[in-house]
């Protein structure tokens, strides 16, 4: 993961450098009325070629930067998925652990009434 971070920093520096170079080029110079039209067109073309080159470098740097960020996000999502699986597994193992034996409350002995069985005292006559 540290390799991704270093690479990401390099790409960020590359993006910043391209932005600074593009800003240094500045705006195109206005056409000079004293020179011929072709010269003004050549100067404008030169300006556009420089800015186009810098913008291409900038887009390339942004592309690499975006790819690195996508890899980091994918890694983070994978880590999150793994972490959720570990959490689920630990919660299952916690439930499976034998719990401390709970004391069973003993019932108080109560006096039971004895039920008397009535015996037939009379014998049947035949």
ChimeraX attribute file (.defattr): number of C-alpha atoms within 10 A of each C-alpha:
attribute: neighborCount
match mode: 1-to-1
recipient: residues
	/A:1	9
	/A:2	7
	/A:3	8
	/A:4	13
	/A:5	13
	/A:6	11
	/A:7	15
	/A:8	19
	/A:9	13
	/A:10	14
	/A:11	20
	/A:12	16
	/A:13	13
	/A:14	19
	/A:15	21
	/A:16	15
	/A:17	16
	/A:18	21
	/A:19	15
	/A:20	12
	/A:21	16
	/A:22	19
	/A:23	12
	/A:24	9
	/A:25	12
	/A:26	10
	/A:27	11
	/A:28	13
	/A:29	10
	/A:30	9
	/A:31	14
	/A:32	10
	/A:33	8
	/A:34	7
	/A:35	9
	/A:36	10
	/A:37	11
	/A:38	9
	/A:39	12
	/A:40	17
	/A:41	12
	/A:42	11
	/A:43	15
	/A:44	15
	/A:45	13
	/A:46	13
	/A:47	16
	/A:48	14
	/A:49	12
	/A:50	14
	/A:51	19
	/A:52	13
	/A:53	13
	/A:54	20
	/A:55	16
	/A:56	13
	/A:57	18
	/A:58	20
	/A:59	14
	/A:60	16
	/A:61	21
	/A:62	17
	/A:63	14
	/A:64	18
	/A:65	20
	/A:66	14
	/A:67	13
	/A:68	17
	/A:69	15
	/A:70	12
	/A:71	14
	/A:72	16
	/A:73	12
	/A:74	12
	/A:75	13
	/A:76	12
	/A:77	12
	/A:78	12
	/A:79	12
	/A:80	12
	/A:81	12
	/A:82	12
	/A:83	12
	/A:84	12
	/A:85	12
	/A:86	12
	/A:87	12
	/A:88	12
	/A:89	12
	/A:90	12
	/A:91	11
	/A:92	11
	/A:93	11
	/A:94	11
	/A:95	10
	/A:96	9
	/A:97	8
	/A:98	8
	/A:99	8
	/A:100	6
	/A:101	6
	/A:102	6
	/A:103	6
	/A:104	6
	/A:105	6
	/A:106	6
	/A:107	6
	/A:108	6
	/A:109	6
	/A:110	6
	/A:111	6
	/A:112	6
	/A:113	6
	/A:114	6
	/A:115	6
	/A:116	6
	/A:117	6
	/A:118	6
	/A:119	6
	/A:120	7
	/A:121	6
	/A:122	6
	/A:123	6
	/A:124	6
	/A:125	4
	/A:126	3
